[in-house]
């Protein structure tokens, strides 16, 4: 254990499937881990981006009222959310209205988005942040190694700022194609309070719905949240083609 943070091998999160859910539900419910840092890092092959969205959909249906997504891998797929909504008898547009999304296509854009996120939710109430593939553009070989390393250090500083302010963060990274930059993910993992693998996520998704959707995640304590459009973002359900990538 380094700097008081949990390693993947030593963390209690690996002691059972329920504890996996308790960690993630702590991100989704403001009453579960009050006053604690909540930076969860998930790493795995490319499909981890899709599988974590499926898990986030379960929590949205189960009680989490708002979700802010920063997509650095162009990985967001509304179908991951609407499919479950239909299965559970929920109007898909109602579920998508709870999601705010901003996309970045370069390392500088991702860093700019993080810098613009207030450390106190900006008065918009409790909402977890889901970062999909934030390092994807940092692996771009058109970005020189020295510049990419500098930008990664700055990204880590922004995550530290948000986590230190009590903002719940679920950071999901796929394995990089550029092998010499694999250590970028390790830099992010060192800041995490909990590390999860793709296998951990799959275990959660395999559990009965009553445990995930109506049990640990279904407290409904965040029901008064209304994040509005203070930063210019639009609900996913209201976006027309061409507006999905509007920044915060």
NORGIWO-V258291 format. One record per pair of residues at least 6 apart in sequence whose ideal C-beta (glycine too) atoms are under 8 Angstrom apart, sorted by the first residue. I is the first residue (numbers start at 1). J is the second residue. Records with the same first field share a line. If there is no record, write none. Layout:
I->J  J
//
This chain:
1->7  10
2->190
5->190  191  192  193
6->12  13  193  194  195
7->195
8->14  195  196  197
11->194  195
12->19
13->19  20  23  194  195  196  200
14->200
17->203  204  207
18->211  216
20->196  200  203  204
21->204  207  211  212  216  217
22->32  216
23->40  194  196
24->40  55  59  170  204
25->32  59  216  217
26->32  33  36  38  168
27->38  40  128  168  169  170
28->59  63  64  128  168  217  222
29->63  64  217  219  221  222
30->126  168  221  222
31->219  221
32->219
33->168
35->166
36->166  193
37->163  164  166  193
38->128  163  166  167  168  169  193
39->159  163  169  171  191  192  193  194
40->169  170  171  192  193  194  195  196
41->171  173  188  189  191  192  194  195  196
42->48  52  170  171  172  173  195  196  197  198  200  201
43->172  173  174  175  185  189  195  196  197  198
44->174  175  197  198  199  201
45->174  175  198
46->174  175
47->198
48->172  173  174  198  201
49->73  75  132  133  172  174
50->75  77  80
51->198  201  202  205
52->130  132  170  172  201
53->75  76  77  80  81  130  132
54->80  84  205
55->201  204  205  212
56->67  80  81  130  170
57->80  81  83  84  85  95
58->84  205  209  212  213  217
59->212  213  217
60->67  81  95  98  99
61->84  85  88  90  95  213
62->212  213  214  217  218
63->217  218  219  220  221  222
64->98  128  217  222
65->98  127  220  222  223  225
66->98  99  100  125  126  127  222  225  227
67->98  99  100  127  128  130
68->99  100  101  127  128  129  130  227
69->76  99  100  101  102  129  130  131  132
70->101  102  103  104  110  113  114  129  130  131  132  134
71->101  102  103  104  132  133
72->103  104  110  131  132  133  134  135  136  137
73->132  133  136  174
74->103  105
75->132  133
76->101  103  132
78->96  236
81->92  95  96  99
82->92  95  96
84->95
85->91  92  94  95
86->92
88->213
92->237
93->237
94->237
96->235  236  237
97->235  236  237  238
98->235
99->235  236
100->127  227  233  234  235  236  248
101->233  236  244
102->113  233  245  246  247  248
103->244  245  247
104->110  112  113  137
105->137
106->137  140
107->137  138  140  143  148  151  155
108->151
109->137  247
110->134  137  138  155
111->151  154  155  158
113->247  248
114->134  155  158  159  162
115->158
116->231  247  248
117->129  158  162  167  248
119->161  162  164  165  167
120->165
121->127  167  227
122->230  231
123->230
124->225  226  227  228  230
125->222  224  225  226  227
126->168  222  225
127->222  225  227
128->168  169  170
129->162  167  168  169  170
130->170  172
131->169  170  171  172
132->172
133->172  173  174
134->155  171  173  188
135->152  155  173  176  184  185  188
136->174
137->143
138->148  151  152  155  181  184
139->148  176  177  178  181  184
140->148
141->178
143->151
145->180  181
148->181  184
152->184  187  188
153->187
155->188
156->187  188  191
159->169  171  188  191
160->191
162->169
163->169  191  193
171->188  192
173->185  188
175->182  185
176->182  184  185
189->195
204->212
205->212
231->248
232->246  247  248
233->246  247  248
234->243  246
236->244
239->246
//
